[in-house]
Amino acid sequence: MIKHTTGIVAVIISLTLLLSGCGDKQNTTAKAEEKQTPEQTYQWKMVTSWPKNFPGLGMAPEKFAQYVNEMSNGRLTIHVYGAGELVPGFEVFDAVSQGTVQMGHSGAYYWKGKIPAAPIFGALPFGMTATELNAWLHYGGGLELWREQYKPFGIIPMAGGTTGAQFGGWFKKEINSIDDLKGLKMRIPGLAGDVLKKAGAIPVNLTGGEIFSSLQSGAIDATEWVGPYNDLAFGFYQAADYYYTSVWHEPTAGLEFLINEKAFNALPKDLQKIIEVAARAVNEDTLDEYNARNNAALKTLVEKHHVKLRQLPQEVIAQLKVYTAEVMAEQAAKDAGFAKVWQSYQAFLQDIRSYNDITLKEYYQNR
Ligand code: CA
């Protein structure tokens, strides 16, 4: 009986201790919760060089904003603006640099007037393909060089999608010799414009939304844009008969996220990581989408809209390659930054091309 009573007392004491312990823990948790301030939220703006929600290009920033919102549970929300909604498409870089907005989405070659090396991170005539560019940027030192180039402007760049190989473009007349390029007014950005200039053409820089009316009115004779998926969306087949499939000027176009450095540094570490991971996801997603949709769009262009497909003659391609080498050498001689980035790009391309020649090139012919 005594033993039994002692047992009961022991149980009561243990329960009391346990309960009071629980109570202490609850109090501590409650106090900690009281001390916590509500989680800080951030509202960012992202300006772009594309029409709002344009397939591929314009959806990349929309997807990015969605991923960031979901991964951060609404702590970082980003409002995306199409070209001209907040700033014109070619003023994206300045808006991010000046801190008018926290982010931008664009193409690096649009900034060649400010940073001669910028086009190398986007697209070079006879340069890297999409997978090669991604490999150089993320495992070949390219991204570090890119950040070094944009640092003086207070901008952190990240790869923001890539289009895959772009078509030679839309022409009102056939191109049968290099002389057919003389006097030709063509919308073409980046260093490819300088290459065409050597052939006597007149390169014109227009944002996507401005191209169709210029082609239709005759203000330009030819244009490149992206490839079937995007070119169908703009309806270029209504303004030019010939669609050149030859890939030369943009074997891919690497897009970019531009992030204001101060705004990025003001974010907590987890939100910074979310931005980096979302950018990587969008970068891959964009290429997947182009690869999946280009062929169906090409069929529509040919079968429904009766577009005439053409290839540039080999002699034209060969001459454009000679002019490209001249343009690269001239740029490297003019600007030390260009020379440094070009050296890294060239070395990486030389290696990966040799590898791809004995693997993919042979496989494409064999399968
Ligand atoms: Ca293009």
Boltz pocket constraint, residues with backbone or C-beta under 6 A from the ligand:
constraints:
  - pocket:
      binder: B
      contacts: [[A, 166], [A, 224], [A, 225], [A, 226], [A, 250], [A, 253]]
      max_distance: 6.0
